């Protein structure tokens, strides 16, 4: 009898956890993102660009600005595409994103990045970088809807 009671309790807890997971994931949605970002610098890198969030069939333009500090030299333009996870509304994409990463380009190169803001939105982006730049820096990105 005792084993059966434990199994019933385990099944109830598992069912509750699965229902909570299903509820959370069904409320959050994913949007498509495209960003063109230009960056340049020596030690301190500064950049900016524009992007578009496609969410629930609508397009929401935004501005991107950022700064990095570390071993940065050169200039580049990066064309990134990807997705925005954990979205509840288009405004969720706005905010400050932090990243620690390294990358480089000589004429052309590629890479990816994953960023998260204070609202829990995760940007998973990848793309092609054109220019001459080498960096190993800590940086932040600010996104604002237009």
Number of C-alpha atoms within 10 A of each C-alpha: 6 6 8 9 10 11 12 11 12 12 12 12 12 12 12 12 12 12 11 12 11 11 11 12 10 10 10 13 16 18 22 19 22 19 23 19 20 21 22 21 20 16 16 17 22 18 18 19 18 18 23 19 22 18 19 12 9 10 15 16 15 17 18 21 18 20 18 23 17 14 16 24 19 18 21 22 21 22 18 21 19 19 20 23 18 21 19 16 13 16 12 17 30 19 17 18 22 16 16 13 13 15 16 21 21 14 11 15 16 15 15 15 16 17 18 19 19 13 16 14 23 19 23 18 20 19 17 16 25 18 19 17 23 19 22 17 20 18 18 16 19 17 20 17 18 11
